[in-house]
């Protein structure tokens, strides 16, 4: 469930004159390699393997802007289960189930703008929800399972720059960092954007996102890196 404090902050930040705002919504595919670890146990899954083992997914963004101010939300949900080999006879394999939800929300303020470049200061939060189980299948040793199920919200700050190359092509760079106490998160997103029309914009690029939490009995980390492609509708 989405953290209500995060949702309330973005609703409260919106001005009353909704007619002055412009909006955009996008769906995208994130072809990422996923690295997950719980304590000293880790697993890596390529994007091609993730597609074969994918049970459910949804990835989308929503943005609203009014002059120098804006708000944006990015939501990713994935549910993957897979098996990997383990060395030696102690265990016959490692079974991993990863269910994650990541919601990142920003309040943005335009700090620099020319005809071709604009830069926004970002402040917001990243909500992360995980249910990850790693099970060493029985070999000479019995089955051994380790599970992390938790959710938390970290504050983040960042920058977003947009570059206009011509009437069709543009680029976007987003970087943020945040965390709290024994938690840490950061993200980098680079995209090339092509305007098919005034309403439709195609995007492709590269994204890396990292989340870690060392506050529990077992340290936990989640990393994804890979190409991203999607379509945005502006209204």
Secondary structure, DSSP 4 states (H G I P E B T S, - for coil): ---HHHHHHHHHHS-S-GGG-EEEEEEEEEEEEEEEEETTEEEEE-HHHHHHHEEEEEEEEEEEEETTEEEEEEEEEEEEEEEE--SSSSEEEEEEEEEEEEEEEEEEEEEEE-SSEEEEEEEEEEEEEEEEEEEEEESSS--EEEEEEEEEEEEEEEEEEEEE-SSSEEEEEEEEEEEETTEEEEEEEEEEEEESSSSEEEEEEEEEEEEEE-SSSS-EEEEEEEEEEEEEEE-
